[in-house]
């Protein structure tokens, strides 16, 4: 009986641990650099898309938001800036 309970609890633990959100590593500075290059080529919508990929808890989030606001302002997307 103990072995069955141990087995069931082990299966449940492993099944719930796999249900957590996956965390993806994002190189935020690389995204920002790509966004700046797109901005310089006047591809503002593409630049904004790059900046929006930087996560809120990233240390470069403020820089990404700054760059996003510059691109959004030039592209007349005032609600984003």
Secondary structure, 3 states (H helix, E strand, C coil): CHHHHHHHHHHHHHHHHCCCCCCCCCCHHHHHHHHHHHHHCCCHHHHHHHHCCCCCCCCCHHHHHHHHHHHHHHCCCCCCC
